[in-house]
């Protein structure tokens, strides 16, 4: 009997069983659906009772039968977030959005999962879509502004919040948050006079951690590190959990020579907010300088999660790989870095070192030529800046 006839024979043999099964199917489907709904009901009860692991299992059992049920996927994502299983939660939210791409609640939950996972740039992408659809939702706007602030995109904070600022001048928590985010972005962009207006508005509501923080940032920008330390000290007494406060405090302490206290400040910031880019980067640098590269690496990697592609964080990760002898891993990343940031002298120096260690003398020599050219350009700029500063000082003499 050939395969073709065997297949035909088997098909004929199962026809009666298939027909019988079809008669029973409606009842079986109803029983299966009822059983699935019981799993979903149990999952919700367990979720509400805080028994998250058990709830996850019940949601998964339900979704194996009813994969199209959006609320179950959303609930499963929420339970996974509470368990700290962010990547799994993100996958569930993404699958839910393939079923209903216009569901704004799920998109917000996805953004929050990204945010908690330190993937702040990805959170911003989701929030940008929500902000376009919910222009009057202050929570979405403020969260997006906070993402921009954390990723160092201060002009975006200013562009987002400036049009809304005239209508948000009350003493409500949301309006104070808007003034704080906008004022901080303006100060960091060295638009100090405009930032001062927001500081004064916050001060009218009374002494606050936010006002001391912004005044301290102003002192820091104009080079008054000791005064900045005093303002940050005052802010910490009022609210030690204010976002980015301990990072700014760490910078001011480092500039006044208190490196040990600066390290403590960065660690405190990360205890409050593990996603702070500057705290991760600066603490990594300190550990690397203390000859602790293995301890420094996770901080640099975390910084890159918050700001993917940031040149300094990329550079430090590769210097640690070089120190670990992982030259072949570091090489393509350094080559890409100098292609992306051609005037990054220190990256060229490390790349030249790797080429020489890999016996690629011609490539190393080429990098040395680039380094010499960039250093000459840097020295010329510094000399020009000194000459301009001297001319300005002489011009204001009586």
C-alpha positions as CSV (number, residue, x, y, z in Angstrom):
1,X,0.0,0.0,0.0
2,X,1.5,3.3,-1.1
3,X,1.6,6.3,1.2
4,X,-1.1,8.0,-0.8
5,X,-3.6,5.1,-0.3
6,X,-2.6,4.8,3.4
7,X,-3.4,8.4,4.0
8,X,-6.8,8.0,2.3
9,X,-7.5,4.9,4.3
10,X,-6.8,6.5,7.6
11,X,-8.9,9.6,6.6
12,X,-11.9,7.3,5.9
13,X,-11.4,5.4,9.1
14,X,-11.5,8.6,11.3
15,X,-14.5,10.1,9.6
16,X,-17.0,8.5,11.9
17,X,-15.0,9.5,15.0
18,X,-14.7,13.1,13.8
19,X,-18.4,13.3,13.2
20,X,-19.1,12.0,16.7
21,X,-16.6,14.5,18.1
22,X,-18.3,17.3,16.3
23,X,-21.7,16.4,17.9
24,X,-20.1,16.6,21.3
25,X,-18.0,19.7,20.5
26,X,-20.5,22.4,21.6
27,X,-20.9,20.8,25.1
28,X,-17.1,20.4,25.4
29,X,-16.6,24.0,24.3
30,X,-19.0,25.3,26.9
31,X,-17.4,23.2,29.6
32,X,-13.9,24.4,28.6
33,X,-15.1,28.0,28.5
34,X,-16.7,27.7,31.9
35,X,-13.5,26.1,33.3
36,X,-11.4,28.9,31.7
37,X,-13.6,31.6,33.3
38,X,-13.1,29.9,36.7
39,X,-9.3,30.2,36.2
40,X,-9.7,33.9,35.4
41,X,-11.9,34.5,38.4
42,X,-9.4,32.7,40.7
43,X,-6.6,34.7,39.1
44,X,-8.3,38.0,39.9
45,X,-9.0,36.9,43.5
46,X,-5.4,35.8,44.0
47,X,-4.1,39.0,42.4
48,X,-6.3,41.2,44.7
49,X,-5.1,39.2,47.7
50,X,-1.5,39.8,46.8
51,X,-0.8,36.1,46.0
52,X,1.0,37.1,42.8
53,X,2.8,33.9,41.9
54,X,-0.4,31.9,42.1
55,X,-2.3,34.6,40.2
56,X,0.3,34.5,37.4
57,X,-0.2,30.7,37.0
58,X,-4.0,31.1,36.8
59,X,-3.8,33.9,34.3
60,X,-1.4,31.8,32.2
61,X,-3.8,28.8,32.3
62,X,-6.7,31.0,31.3
63,X,-4.8,32.6,28.4
64,X,-3.7,29.2,27.1
65,X,-7.4,28.7,26.3
66,X,-8.5,32.3,25.7
67,X,-5.3,34.1,24.3
68,X,-7.4,37.0,22.9
69,X,-8.6,38.2,26.3
70,X,-7.1,41.6,26.6
71,X,-7.9,42.2,30.2
72,X,-6.3,39.0,31.3
73,X,-3.1,39.9,29.5
74,X,-3.1,43.3,31.1
75,X,-3.7,41.9,34.5
76,X,-0.9,39.3,34.0
77,X,1.4,42.2,33.0
78,X,0.5,44.1,36.2
79,X,1.1,41.0,38.4
80,X,4.5,40.4,36.7
81,X,5.5,44.1,37.2
82,X,4.8,43.7,41.0
83,X,7.0,40.6,41.0
84,X,9.8,42.6,39.3
85,X,9.5,40.4,36.2
86,X,9.5,43.5,33.9
87,X,10.6,41.9,30.6
88,X,7.8,39.3,30.9
89,X,5.3,42.1,31.7
90,X,6.4,44.1,28.7
91,X,5.9,41.1,26.4
92,X,2.3,40.7,27.8
93,X,1.5,44.4,27.3
94,X,2.9,44.3,23.8
95,X,0.8,41.2,22.9
96,X,-2.3,43.0,24.3
97,X,-1.6,46.0,22.1
98,X,-1.4,43.8,19.0
99,X,-5.1,43.0,19.9
100,X,-6.1,46.5,20.7
101,X,-3.5,49.1,19.6
102,X,-5.7,52.0,20.8
103,X,-6.0,50.8,24.4
104,X,-4.4,53.8,26.2
105,X,-4.4,52.2,29.7
106,X,-2.3,49.3,28.5
107,X,0.0,51.6,26.6
108,X,0.5,53.6,29.9
109,X,1.2,50.4,31.8
110,X,3.8,49.4,29.1
111,X,5.4,52.8,29.5
112,X,5.6,52.4,33.2
113,X,7.1,48.9,32.9
114,X,9.8,50.3,30.6
115,X,10.4,53.1,33.1
116,X,10.8,50.8,36.0
117,X,13.2,48.6,34.0
118,X,15.4,51.7,33.4
119,X,14.5,51.7,29.7
120,X,13.5,55.3,29.9
121,X,13.9,56.1,26.2
122,X,11.5,53.3,25.4
123,X,9.1,54.6,28.0
124,X,9.3,58.0,26.4
125,X,8.3,56.6,23.0
126,X,5.1,55.1,24.4
127,X,4.3,58.2,26.4
128,X,4.9,60.4,23.3
129,X,2.0,58.6,21.6
130,X,-0.2,58.9,24.7
131,X,0.6,62.6,25.1
132,X,-0.5,63.2,21.5
133,X,-3.8,61.5,22.2
134,X,-4.3,62.9,25.7
135,X,-3.1,66.5,25.5
136,X,-5.0,67.4,28.7
137,X,-3.7,64.5,30.8
138,X,-1.1,66.1,33.2
139,X,0.1,62.8,34.6
140,X,1.1,61.6,31.1
141,X,2.7,65.0,30.3
142,X,4.7,65.1,33.6
143,X,5.9,61.5,33.3
144,X,7.1,62.2,29.7
145,X,8.8,65.4,30.9
146,X,10.5,63.4,33.7
147,X,11.7,60.8,31.1
148,X,13.2,63.6,29.0
149,X,14.9,65.0,32.1
150,X,16.4,61.7,32.9
151,X,17.7,61.1,29.4
152,X,19.3,64.6,29.4
153,X,16.9,65.9,26.7
154,X,16.4,69.3,28.4
155,X,15.2,71.1,25.2
156,X,12.4,68.6,24.9
157,X,11.3,69.2,28.5
158,X,11.2,72.9,27.8
159,X,9.3,72.4,24.5
160,X,6.8,70.1,26.1
161,X,6.1,72.1,29.3
162,X,6.5,75.8,28.2
163,X,3.1,76.0,26.3
164,X,1.3,74.5,29.4
165,X,3.1,76.6,32.0
166,X,0.8,79.8,31.8
167,X,-2.3,77.7,32.7
168,X,-0.6,75.8,35.6
169,X,0.3,78.4,38.2
170,X,-1.6,77.1,41.2
171,X,-0.2,75.5,44.3
172,X,-1.4,72.1,43.3
173,X,1.1,69.2,43.5
174,X,0.9,68.8,39.7
175,X,1.5,72.4,39.0
176,X,4.5,72.5,41.4
177,X,5.9,69.4,39.7
178,X,5.5,71.1,36.3
179,X,7.3,74.2,37.6
180,X,10.1,72.1,39.1
181,X,10.7,70.0,35.9
182,X,10.6,73.0,33.6
183,X,12.7,75.1,35.9
184,X,15.3,72.4,36.3
185,X,15.5,71.9,32.5
186,X,15.9,75.7,32.0
187,X,18.7,75.8,34.6
188,X,20.5,72.8,33.2
189,X,20.3,74.5,29.7
190,X,21.9,77.5,31.5
191,X,18.8,79.6,31.0
192,X,19.2,80.7,34.6
193,X,17.1,83.9,34.4
194,X,14.1,82.0,33.1
195,X,14.6,79.2,35.6
196,X,14.7,81.8,38.4
197,X,11.1,82.8,37.6
198,X,10.0,79.2,38.3
199,X,12.1,79.2,41.5
200,X,10.4,82.3,42.8
201,X,7.0,80.8,42.1
202,X,7.8,77.7,44.1
203,X,9.2,79.8,46.9
204,X,5.9,81.7,47.1
205,X,4.3,78.4,48.4
206,X,6.9,78.3,51.2
207,X,10.3,76.7,51.8
208,X,10.5,73.4,49.9
209,X,13.1,70.8,48.9
210,X,12.3,71.7,45.2
211,X,13.2,75.4,45.7
212,X,16.5,74.6,47.5
213,X,17.3,72.0,44.8
214,X,16.9,74.5,42.0
215,X,18.8,77.3,43.8
216,X,21.6,74.8,44.4
217,X,21.6,73.8,40.7
218,X,22.0,77.5,39.9
219,X,25.0,77.9,42.2
220,X,26.5,74.7,40.7
221,X,26.2,76.0,37.1
222,X,27.8,79.3,37.9
223,X,30.7,77.6,39.7
224,X,29.7,78.3,43.3
225,X,30.0,74.7,44.6
226,X,30.2,75.4,48.3
227,X,27.0,77.4,48.2
228,X,25.4,74.6,46.2
229,X,26.3,72.1,48.9
230,X,24.5,74.2,51.5
231,X,21.3,74.4,49.4
232,X,21.4,70.7,48.7
233,X,21.9,70.0,52.4
234,X,18.7,72.1,53.1
235,X,16.8,70.3,50.4
236,X,17.8,66.8,51.8
237,X,16.5,67.8,55.3
238,X,13.1,68.6,53.7
239,X,12.8,65.7,51.3
240,X,15.6,63.2,51.0
241,X,13.8,61.3,48.3
242,X,13.5,64.1,45.8
243,X,14.5,62.8,42.3
244,X,18.1,63.8,41.2
245,X,18.8,65.7,44.5
246,X,21.5,63.4,45.8
247,X,23.1,63.3,42.3
248,X,23.4,67.0,42.2
249,X,24.7,66.9,45.8
250,X,27.3,64.4,44.8
251,X,28.5,66.6,42.0
252,X,28.8,69.6,44.3
253,X,30.6,67.5,47.0
254,X,33.1,66.1,44.4
255,X,33.8,69.7,43.2
256,X,34.6,70.7,46.7
257,X,37.0,67.7,47.2
258,X,34.7,65.6,49.3
259,X,34.9,62.5,47.1
260,X,33.9,60.0,49.8
261,X,30.8,61.9,50.7
262,X,30.1,62.3,46.9
263,X,30.2,58.5,46.5
264,X,27.7,58.2,49.4
265,X,25.4,60.7,47.8
266,X,25.4,58.8,44.5
267,X,24.6,55.6,46.3
268,X,21.8,57.3,48.1
269,X,20.4,58.5,44.8
270,X,20.4,55.0,43.4
271,X,18.7,53.7,46.5
272,X,15.9,56.1,45.8
273,X,16.0,55.9,42.0
274,X,18.1,53.1,40.4
275,X,17.6,54.6,37.0
276,X,19.5,57.9,37.6
277,X,21.9,58.2,34.7
278,X,24.5,60.6,36.3
279,X,24.6,58.7,39.6
280,X,25.3,55.4,37.8
281,X,27.9,57.0,35.6
282,X,29.7,58.9,38.3
283,X,29.7,56.0,40.8
284,X,31.1,53.8,38.0
285,X,33.9,56.2,37.3
286,X,34.8,56.4,41.0
287,X,34.9,52.6,41.3
288,X,37.0,52.3,38.2
289,X,39.4,54.9,39.6
290,X,39.6,52.8,42.7
291,X,40.7,49.8,40.6
292,X,37.4,48.1,41.0
293,X,36.3,47.5,37.4
294,X,34.1,44.5,38.1
295,X,32.1,46.6,40.5
296,X,32.0,49.6,38.2
297,X,30.7,47.7,35.1
298,X,27.1,47.2,36.2
299,X,26.7,50.9,36.9
300,X,27.9,51.8,33.4
301,X,25.6,49.2,31.9
302,X,22.7,50.6,33.9
303,X,23.5,54.1,32.7
304,X,23.4,52.8,29.1
305,X,19.9,51.3,29.8
306,X,18.7,54.8,30.7
307,X,20.5,56.6,27.9
308,X,21.2,54.1,25.1
309,X,24.1,55.2,22.9
310,X,25.4,57.8,25.4
311,X,29.1,58.2,24.4
312,X,30.7,58.4,27.9
313,X,28.9,55.3,29.2
314,X,29.8,53.4,26.0
315,X,33.4,54.4,26.4
316,X,33.8,53.3,30.0
317,X,32.2,49.9,29.3
318,X,34.9,49.3,26.6
319,X,37.7,50.5,28.9
320,X,36.7,47.8,31.4
321,X,36.5,45.2,28.7
322,X,40.1,46.2,27.7
323,X,41.2,45.9,31.3
324,X,39.7,42.5,31.4
325,X,41.6,41.5,28.3
326,X,38.5,41.3,26.1
327,X,40.1,43.1,23.2
328,X,38.1,41.4,20.4
329,X,34.8,42.5,22.2
330,X,36.0,46.0,22.7
331,X,37.3,46.6,19.2
332,X,34.1,46.9,17.2
333,X,32.4,48.9,19.9
334,X,35.3,51.4,20.0
335,X,35.4,51.6,16.2
336,X,31.6,52.4,16.2
337,X,32.1,54.9,19.0
338,X,34.7,57.0,17.1
339,X,32.6,56.8,14.0
340,X,29.6,58.2,15.9
341,X,31.7,60.8,17.8
342,X,34.8,61.5,15.7
343,X,36.3,64.1,18.1
344,X,36.2,61.8,21.1
345,X,40.0,61.9,21.7
346,X,40.0,59.5,24.6
347,X,38.1,56.9,22.6
348,X,40.7,57.2,19.8
349,X,43.5,56.7,22.4
350,X,41.9,53.4,23.6
351,X,41.3,52.3,20.1
352,X,44.9,52.9,19.2
353,X,46.0,50.9,22.2
354,X,43.8,47.9,21.2
355,X,45.1,48.0,17.6
356,X,48.7,47.9,18.9
357,X,47.9,45.0,21.3
358,X,46.4,43.1,18.4
359,X,49.5,43.7,16.3
360,X,47.7,46.0,13.9
361,X,50.4,48.6,13.8
362,X,49.2,50.5,10.6
363,X,45.7,51.0,12.2
364,X,47.3,52.1,15.5
365,X,49.5,54.6,13.7
366,X,46.5,56.0,11.8
367,X,44.7,56.5,15.1
368,X,47.8,58.3,16.6
369,X,47.7,60.7,13.6
370,X,44.0,61.4,14.4
371,X,44.8,61.9,18.1
372,X,47.6,64.4,17.3
373,X,45.3,66.4,15.0
374,X,42.4,66.4,17.6
375,X,44.7,67.5,20.4
376,X,46.1,70.3,18.3
377,X,42.5,71.5,17.6
378,X,41.6,71.3,21.3
379,X,44.7,73.3,22.3
380,X,43.9,76.0,19.7
381,X,40.3,76.3,21.0
382,X,41.5,76.6,24.5
383,X,44.0,79.3,23.6
384,X,41.3,81.1,21.7
385,X,38.9,81.0,24.6
386,X,41.6,82.3,27.0
387,X,42.4,85.2,24.6
388,X,38.7,86.1,24.3
389,X,38.3,86.0,28.1
390,X,41.3,88.2,28.6
391,X,39.9,90.6,26.0
392,X,36.6,90.7,27.8
393,X,38.2,91.5,31.2
394,X,40.3,94.3,29.7
395,X,37.3,95.8,28.0
396,X,35.4,96.3,31.3
397,X,38.4,98.0,33.1
398,X,37.6,101.5,34.3
